[in-house]
Amino acid sequence: MAHSFHISPTNRHLKWSQSLTPALTVPSGAEVTFDLLDGGHNQIRPDNEVTALRDFDFSMTDPAFGPVYVEGAEPGDVLRVDFLDLRPGAYGWTALLPGFGLLADDPEFAAATPQLKIWDLTEAGTVARPRGSSKKRLAVLKPGVAVPIRPFLGVCGVAPAQAGAELSTIPPYAGSGGNMDCRDLSTVGATLYLPVNVPGALFSCGDGHAAQGDGEVCGTAIETPMTARLRLTVEKAAEREARGWRDGRGLGCPHYVTAPKGREEIEDEVESDKGEYAALGIHEDIREASKMAVRGVIDWLESEKGLSRVEGYMLCSVASKLRMSEVVDMPNYAVSCALPLSVFLD
């Protein structure tokens, strides 16, 4: 079905609720384009770089755009979301804000003044991969340091199951999605499955990212306005039962299938792979283990690569892989923070 439905930037909300009035009603299988403000509500732009953080209003963050009522969706069904096209804006930004991020309570960052990096995402402002056949561009942190542009949506969700509830768009929710910030979940070619809690599902999305590392550790990715094209399809409970899902049950949490890699992308990754540098945090508290791992990579970036602590923190936020590497040997957990060495262009 050719897309003929559109959600504009004016169709936005800052709460998930069953009571939201649909901005659009579409049949199952429809393609919908979304013109999205960034996760900061477009409060940070190249034209206001000097004053943007001073005037930043946190109450406006993580707007969701919609909602879209999908005909035929009923509680117990599943909404399938296929990501067909994602186009970042001409710029992006990454910010270090006191009191926000994984290391917010570390003295060196808690006392720091707000820091802002504006990324030029135009062809003129990006660089080509030094090796490989891919035509994808790299966003430049500083000369010699750049990260692949890999667009995805941080926010994808449906109305919650709780009648009368008005839930913030800032955190994610097991029963309805939301601000999941999972960099593999919503790239072009991926598929997301969400539980349906109310008639029509009431789907919304937002929070475009040009790139992000696992964990989004400093609190922001490369935030950017985005144009997205998605396909919304209802999978009925009876259809799922026929495929083997017990009692046709819906989902207890979001599921997703990652985008398959094409031959060119696989060849490019092999040719450009330079390995990773990683630190392994080990602690009885998973959050503390994560902090230890991130601090370790920041230490290395400062000592061996000459980045400032803030630059290192931002680079981890937009490019590193933060993973639970070992969880069975209690009382301690092991969390790794791995940075691809391909971000260094020399």
C-alpha positions as CSV (number, residue, x, y, z in Angstrom):
1,M,0.0,0.0,0.0
2,A,1.5,3.3,-1.1
3,H,1.9,5.8,1.8
4,S,-0.7,8.6,1.7
5,F,-0.9,9.5,5.3
6,H,1.1,12.1,7.2
7,I,1.7,13.3,10.7
8,S,3.0,16.9,11.0
9,P,5.2,18.3,13.8
10,T,2.1,20.0,15.3
11,N,0.6,16.5,16.1
12,R,2.7,16.1,19.3
13,H,2.1,15.1,22.9
14,L,4.2,14.8,26.1
15,K,2.1,12.1,27.8
16,W,1.0,8.6,26.9
17,S,-2.8,8.2,27.6
18,Q,-5.8,6.3,26.4
19,S,-7.7,9.6,26.2
20,L,-5.6,11.2,23.4
21,T,-7.5,12.2,20.4
22,P,-6.1,10.4,17.3
23,A,-4.4,12.7,14.9
24,L,-5.0,10.2,12.1
25,T,-6.9,7.0,11.4
26,V,-5.4,4.5,8.9
27,P,-6.2,1.0,7.8
28,S,-3.9,-1.9,8.8
29,G,-1.0,-2.1,6.5
30,A,-0.9,1.7,5.8
31,E,2.4,3.6,5.4
32,V,2.6,6.8,7.3
33,T,5.2,9.6,7.1
34,F,6.1,11.5,10.3
35,D,7.8,14.9,10.3
36,L,9.5,14.9,13.7
37,L,11.0,17.5,15.9
38,D,14.1,16.2,17.8
39,G,14.1,14.8,21.3
40,G,14.7,18.2,22.7
41,H,11.7,19.7,21.0
42,N,14.0,21.6,18.6
43,Q,15.1,23.8,21.4
44,I,18.8,23.3,20.4
45,R,19.7,24.5,16.9
46,P,22.8,25.8,15.2
47,D,21.3,29.4,15.2
48,N,21.0,29.4,19.1
49,E,24.0,27.4,20.1
50,V,25.3,30.0,22.5
51,T,22.1,30.3,24.6
52,A,20.4,27.0,23.9
53,L,21.5,25.1,27.1
54,R,20.9,28.1,29.3
55,D,17.3,28.4,28.1
56,F,16.6,24.6,27.8
57,D,13.2,23.5,29.2
58,F,13.4,19.9,30.3
59,S,9.6,19.7,30.5
60,M,9.4,19.8,26.7
61,T,11.8,16.8,26.1
62,D,10.9,13.6,24.3
63,P,7.8,14.6,22.5
64,A,5.9,11.8,20.7
65,F,4.1,12.5,17.4
66,G,0.7,11.1,16.7
67,P,-1.2,9.2,17.9
68,V,-2.3,7.1,14.9
69,Y,-5.4,5.0,15.2
70,V,-5.0,1.7,13.3
71,E,-8.3,0.2,12.2
72,G,-8.9,-3.3,13.5
73,A,-6.5,-3.2,16.4
74,E,-8.0,-4.5,19.6
75,P,-6.6,-5.3,23.0
76,G,-4.7,-8.5,22.9
77,D,-3.5,-8.0,19.3
78,V,0.0,-7.0,18.3
79,L,0.9,-3.9,16.3
80,R,3.7,-4.6,13.8
81,V,5.8,-1.5,12.9
82,D,8.1,-1.7,9.9
83,F,10.7,1.0,9.5
84,L,10.9,1.9,5.8
85,D,12.8,5.2,5.6
86,L,14.5,7.5,8.1
87,R,16.1,10.8,7.1
88,P,18.0,12.9,9.6
89,G,18.0,16.7,9.5
90,A,20.9,18.8,8.4
91,Y,22.3,19.0,12.0
92,G,22.4,17.2,15.2
93,W,23.4,17.8,18.8
94,T,24.9,16.1,21.8
95,A,24.8,17.7,25.3
96,L,26.3,17.1,28.6
97,L,23.9,18.5,31.2
98,P,24.7,18.5,35.0
99,G,22.4,16.1,36.9
100,F,21.7,14.0,33.7
101,G,23.4,10.9,32.4
102,L,25.0,7.7,33.8
103,L,27.9,9.7,35.5
104,A,25.7,12.6,36.7
105,D,26.7,12.0,40.3
106,D,30.5,11.9,39.6
107,P,32.1,15.0,41.0
108,E,33.9,15.9,37.8
109,F,30.6,15.9,35.8
110,A,28.2,17.0,38.5
111,A,30.1,20.3,38.9
112,A,30.7,20.8,35.2
113,T,29.2,23.6,33.2
114,P,26.7,22.4,30.5
115,Q,28.5,21.3,27.3
116,L,27.1,21.2,23.8
117,K,28.3,19.7,20.5
118,I,26.6,20.7,17.3
119,W,27.1,18.1,14.6
120,D,27.0,19.1,10.9
121,L,25.1,16.2,9.2
122,T,25.2,17.7,5.7
123,E,27.3,16.1,3.0
124,A,29.8,19.0,3.3
125,G,30.1,18.6,7.0
126,T,30.5,14.8,7.1
127,V,33.4,12.6,5.8
128,A,33.5,9.4,3.8
129,R,34.5,6.2,5.3
130,P,38.3,5.8,5.0
131,R,37.9,2.2,3.9
132,G,35.1,0.0,2.6
133,S,32.6,0.3,-0.2
134,S,29.7,1.8,1.7
135,K,28.4,5.3,0.7
136,K,27.4,6.0,4.2
137,R,28.9,9.1,5.8
138,L,30.6,9.7,9.1
139,A,29.7,12.5,11.5
140,V,32.7,14.4,12.8
141,L,33.3,14.9,16.6
142,K,36.7,16.5,16.0
143,P,39.4,16.2,13.3
144,G,40.4,12.5,13.1
145,V,37.4,11.3,15.2
146,A,34.1,10.4,13.5
147,V,31.1,8.1,14.0
148,P,28.9,6.3,11.4
149,I,25.5,7.9,10.8
150,R,23.0,5.2,11.6
151,P,19.5,6.8,12.0
152,F,16.9,5.3,14.3
153,L,13.9,6.5,16.4
154,G,14.3,6.5,20.2
155,V,10.5,6.8,20.9
156,C,8.0,4.3,19.6
157,G,4.9,3.3,21.6
158,V,1.2,2.9,22.0
159,A,-1.4,3.9,24.6
160,P,-0.9,2.3,28.0
161,A,-3.2,-0.4,29.5
162,Q,-3.9,1.8,32.6
163,A,-7.3,3.6,32.1
164,G,-7.0,7.2,33.2
165,A,-3.2,7.2,33.4
166,E,-1.1,10.0,31.9
167,L,2.4,8.6,31.7
168,S,5.5,10.7,30.9
169,T,7.1,10.2,27.5
170,I,10.6,10.2,29.0
171,P,10.9,6.6,30.3
172,P,10.1,3.3,28.5
173,Y,7.3,1.0,29.6
174,A,7.2,-2.8,29.3
175,G,3.5,-2.9,28.3
176,S,3.5,-0.1,25.7
177,G,7.0,0.8,24.6
178,G,7.9,4.5,24.6
179,N,11.4,6.1,24.9
180,M,13.3,2.8,24.5
181,D,16.4,4.4,22.9
182,C,17.5,1.0,21.5
183,R,19.7,1.6,18.5
184,D,19.0,-1.7,16.8
185,L,15.2,-1.6,17.3
186,S,14.1,1.0,14.8
187,T,16.7,1.3,12.0
188,V,15.6,1.1,8.4
189,G,14.7,-2.5,7.7
190,A,13.9,-3.4,11.3
191,T,10.5,-4.5,12.6
192,L,9.0,-3.7,16.0
193,Y,6.2,-5.6,17.7
194,L,4.1,-3.7,20.3
195,P,1.3,-5.0,22.6
196,V,-2.1,-3.4,21.7
197,N,-3.9,-2.2,24.9
198,V,-6.8,-0.1,23.5
199,P,-8.8,-0.1,20.3
200,G,-6.8,1.4,17.5
201,A,-3.5,1.0,19.4
202,L,-2.9,4.8,19.3
203,F,0.7,4.6,18.0
204,S,3.2,7.5,18.2
205,C,6.9,7.9,17.6
206,G,9.7,10.5,17.8
207,D,13.2,11.3,19.2
208,G,15.2,10.9,16.0
209,H,18.9,10.0,16.4
210,A,21.6,10.1,13.8
211,A,23.8,7.8,15.9
212,Q,23.8,6.4,19.4
213,G,25.9,4.0,21.5
214,D,24.3,1.3,23.7
215,G,23.2,3.0,26.9
216,E,23.2,6.6,25.6
217,V,25.4,7.1,28.6
218,C,25.8,10.9,28.8
219,G,22.0,11.2,28.4
220,T,21.9,12.3,24.7
221,A,22.8,10.7,21.4
222,I,23.2,12.7,18.2
223,E,19.7,14.2,18.5
224,T,18.2,15.4,15.2
225,P,14.9,16.3,13.6
226,M,13.8,13.5,11.3
227,T,11.4,12.4,8.6
228,A,10.3,8.8,9.1
229,R,8.2,6.5,6.9
230,L,6.7,3.5,8.8
231,R,4.2,0.7,8.0
232,L,1.6,-0.1,10.7
233,T,0.0,-3.5,10.5
234,V,-2.3,-5.3,13.0
235,E,-1.5,-8.9,13.8
236,K,-4.7,-10.4,15.3
237,A,-4.6,-12.6,18.3
238,A,-6.3,-15.4,16.4
239,E,-3.7,-15.2,13.7
240,R,-0.9,-15.4,16.2
241,E,-2.5,-18.4,17.9
242,A,-2.6,-20.2,14.5
243,R,1.1,-19.6,14.2
244,G,1.8,-21.2,17.5
245,W,1.5,-18.4,20.1
246,R,-0.2,-20.0,23.1
247,D,-3.8,-18.8,23.3
248,G,-3.1,-16.2,20.7
249,R,-1.6,-14.2,23.6
250,G,-0.3,-10.7,23.0
251,L,3.1,-9.5,24.1
252,G,4.2,-8.8,27.6
253,C,6.9,-6.4,26.3
254,P,8.2,-5.1,23.0
255,H,9.9,-7.5,20.6
256,Y,11.9,-6.6,17.5
257,V,13.7,-8.1,14.6
258,T,16.9,-6.2,13.5
259,A,17.5,-5.1,10.0
260,P,19.3,-7.6,7.8
261,K,22.7,-6.5,6.5
262,G,23.3,-6.2,2.8
263,R,26.4,-7.6,1.1
264,E,27.8,-4.1,0.7
265,E,27.4,-3.3,4.4
266,I,28.9,-6.6,5.5
267,E,31.9,-6.1,3.2
268,D,32.3,-2.6,4.4
269,E,32.2,-3.6,8.1
270,V,34.9,-6.3,7.5
271,E,37.1,-3.9,5.6
272,S,36.8,-1.1,8.0
273,D,36.9,-3.1,11.3
274,K,39.9,-2.2,13.5
275,G,38.7,-4.0,16.6
276,E,37.5,-2.4,19.8
277,Y,39.0,-1.0,23.0
278,A,36.9,-2.0,26.1
279,A,36.8,-1.7,29.8
280,L,35.1,-4.3,32.0
281,G,33.3,-2.9,35.1
282,I,32.7,-5.5,37.8
283,H,30.4,-4.7,40.8
284,E,27.5,-6.2,42.8
285,D,25.4,-3.3,41.5
286,I,24.8,-3.3,37.7
287,R,24.6,0.5,37.5
288,E,28.0,0.8,39.4
289,A,29.5,-1.8,37.1
290,S,28.3,0.2,34.1
291,K,29.8,3.4,35.5
292,M,33.1,1.7,36.1
293,A,33.2,0.5,32.5
294,V,32.4,3.9,31.0
295,R,34.9,5.7,33.2
296,G,37.5,3.2,32.1
297,V,37.0,4.0,28.4
298,I,37.0,7.8,29.2
299,D,40.3,7.4,31.0
300,W,41.8,5.7,28.0
301,L,40.5,8.3,25.6
302,E,42.0,11.0,27.7
303,S,45.3,9.3,28.3
304,E,46.0,7.7,24.9
305,K,43.9,9.7,22.4
306,G,44.1,13.2,23.8
307,L,40.3,13.7,24.1
308,S,39.0,15.9,26.9
309,R,36.9,14.1,29.6
310,V,33.7,15.7,28.1
311,E,34.6,14.7,24.6
312,G,35.3,11.1,25.8
313,Y,31.9,11.0,27.6
314,M,30.1,12.2,24.5
315,L,31.9,9.8,22.2
316,C,30.9,6.9,24.5
317,S,27.3,8.1,24.4
318,V,27.1,8.2,20.6
319,A,29.4,5.2,19.6
320,S,30.2,2.7,22.4
321,K,28.6,-0.7,23.1
322,L,27.6,-1.0,26.7
323,R,26.7,-4.7,27.4
324,M,25.9,-6.9,30.3
325,S,28.7,-9.4,29.6
326,E,28.3,-11.7,32.6
327,V,25.4,-12.0,35.0
328,V,25.4,-15.5,36.5
329,D,28.2,-15.3,39.0
330,M,26.6,-13.4,41.8
331,P,27.2,-11.3,43.8
332,N,29.1,-9.5,41.1
333,Y,28.0,-8.5,37.6
334,A,30.3,-7.7,34.7
335,V,29.4,-4.9,32.3
336,S,31.6,-4.0,29.3
337,C,32.0,-0.7,27.5
338,A,33.5,-1.3,24.1
339,L,34.5,1.5,21.6
340,P,35.0,0.6,18.0
341,L,38.5,1.7,17.0
342,S,37.2,2.6,13.6
343,V,36.0,6.0,15.0
344,F,39.7,7.1,14.7
345,L,40.4,7.9,11.1
346,D,44.2,7.7,11.2
